[in-house]
């Protein structure tokens, strides 16, 4: 076989090898080694065709794009809590609720992300901190606790200044949620444990919500006081009730 034809055969061999679905058979490996030796190629190149050559993992599972999207959404963990009330109007420039010092001590900070107040809605996400927090949701869950606490105080202040009241002290509060599914579930959990009449208008927790309510009922029947009533201020004391320290170099 002329050398040019052998080179073309080698090119075809390496091109076929780059295909994710290609599997080298022992016969193909032996033929490739023999062809390289005939062409006078080095042992290093011949070694490229060895059985131990690593192959890049390739996944063709139809759920891979969905898994990637869920991973991205959990990394960013966006949440929006909107109240439908004429007293709260959308603003273009938000007011920012940054983490506050606990009991006036600047070395002990609330374990929350910044919260953006646009008048009729509060918005939060991991933002740039997602580079460090990754898939952890504990700080975001504490942030949602604080967001609902802020709304609770806003509605209370509105009523004290002459706003409409109803049964339960605060009347009916219409809430709209948007964001990552785990954030929505957390917000739903906090809202249903408020003593006042808050109604989530646009979120159906589905089967998860049904199971959650069944678990609460069983715990209640056994006398367990879980979950604690909302609003909650656990975010002021970090993980497991311990105050959150600021790390210093």
C-alpha positions, 0 to 999 in steps of 0.5 A: 500500500502506498504511503499516502494511502496509509496516511489517509487510512490513519487520518480516517482512523483518528477521525472515527476515534473522535466520535463519542460512540466509537469503541476500539476493538483489539483488532483495530488497536493492533492494526493502528499500531502496525500502521504507525510502525510501518509509517515510522512513527514514534512509540509515543504516538503509537501509545496514543492508541493503547487500551489505557487511553482515557476517554472523555465522558460523554452523556446522552441522557435526555435529562442532562439539560434539565439537571444542568438547569436545576443546578444553575437555578439552585446555585443562584436561588432567586426568590421574589415575594410580592404583596398585592395591596394598594398601600405598596407600590412598585418602585424603580429604585430599591431600598436594600436591607443588608445583613445587620449586626446582632445586638449592635455587635459588628462581629456578629451578623445576620446570616442572610443575603441582601434583600431588595425592597421594590415597594410591592415586592422583596427580592433576594438571591445568592448573587456573587456569593453563589461562587462560595455557597454553591448548592447550600440553601441554609442561608437562603432559607434564613433570608426568606425568613427575614423577607417574610418578617419584613413584610409582616412588620410592613403590614402591621405598620400599615394597619396601625396607621389606619389600614384595613383590618380583618379576622386574625388581626391583619386581615387577608394578605394576598401573596405572589411568589416567584423563583427557584422551587426550593425557595418557593417551598420554603416561603410557602412553609413559613407563610402557612405557619403565620397566625394571620390570614396570608393567602398564596395566590399563584403557587401550588406546592403539589404533591410535596405540599400534601405530604408536608401537611400530612407530616405536620398533622401527624406531628401535631397528633403526637404533641410535637411543637413543630414547626415553630410559628412564624415570623421567625428570627433564626437568621439573627443567630446563624446555623443551629442558633449560634451567632454568626461571626465575621471571619477576620484575616 
